[in-house]
Amino acid sequence: MAIDTGALEEMGLTRAEAKTYVSLVELGQTTAGKAIEKSRLQSSVVYNALKSLIEKGLVSYVKIGKDRHYQAASPSRLLVQLDQKKKAVEELATELEKLEKLREAEKLEAEIIVGSKAMTTFKANLISDAHPGDEYLNFMRSEEIRDEADLRRAERITRMKLEKGLKIRVLAYNDSMPRLMVSEPELIRRQNLRFTDFEFPQGITIFRNMTILSSYEGAPMAVVIRSSHFAKQFRRFFYSIYDKAESRDRELMSLRQSFKRLPQKG
């Protein structure tokens, strides 16, 4: 009876291993010589196949006198090994899917937003989807607030962050203090501002996996980079400065006395 060894080969056995195993099943306990004769393979090929089949648990042997007598494991053992391989493949597939999702999460994406209103809407949507305790870091821009509408938009975003319970940290350049004179003191105090006496990149916000680069010179615009790697690098840079910066709480408290709104347009 001719046995097709193709299925065994698909399971991972070599052609020699498959033919040797089938020969042993047909012969029962036997010597290597008879297995060689039955399989019609070269002796060296059969001996190598027997060795690897023993390592795989598909063949065993007993020594009778000086000769080894080989016997194939029950074919049901093949099903057990196949099931083990299936589980191993399923586990591997699960791990590969995790890696694929991680790669997708790390995919670099960039978006450009133009206009003050569009930028405010974008930030408002981010905050709406945030969770209490999410970190919101900002390198404050030092240029003057341009008008009352600009100020109201900035204060609206700040109130949203505070109401959402975000962990706000703001880093400002010392010369930015006059810019704060037009903002409500309580909003300023609750943003955990710290000041430095040297300049740094301004208008940068780090939130979740996003790094947002904002500019209000000329046409207001923002570049949003979605990348955990980028955000991690900027977050580390932020705290390397923030942790050494001064709070200047007394100067902020004095804002209560000097607080003044921008004049309305028109």
C-alpha angles and dihedrals in degrees: 000000000000114000120204106228094191094102091053090050090051087055089060104269119131118241090255092049092048094049092045092049092049090048091054092048089053095044100039116209106002147144127269090250093060091045089053091050093047097046094042090221128133114273094242090052092051093047091051090047092050090051094051093043089054089052089051092051093243097111133038133180143202125206115235109183107315096334131087116226113205128207131186118236116246112284086239085072087067089059091051091051091045090053091049091051091048091054091047091051091048091051090048091049090051092052092046090051089053090051090048092051090048090051090049090049090051094049109127114239129174132193132184121214120192127198134033095258093049091048091050092049091050093052091044090055091049092053093046090058094044128104127230109271095028110142119247113185124183138185096207118227113237102208117110121271102259102214146339093275091054090049093049091051091051093048092047091056091047092052091049091053092049094046090049090054096238120170099246124194122173128188117201136182114242092243088060092076094094089054088061093055091086096051126087107267094226091056090050094048095052095054094074095236122193127185136216132194094223130067124251136175106300135208094034122139125189115199126160106313093340133099111193119197111196131188128182097181109113109337108012112241142159133206113210116202115192108201129121089210094054092045092049092052094048091044090054090048091049095054093043086067101029095055090058098039127103124250096212091198093165093058090048091051089053087062087078089069097041098038113135134163125234114257114262116252118252 
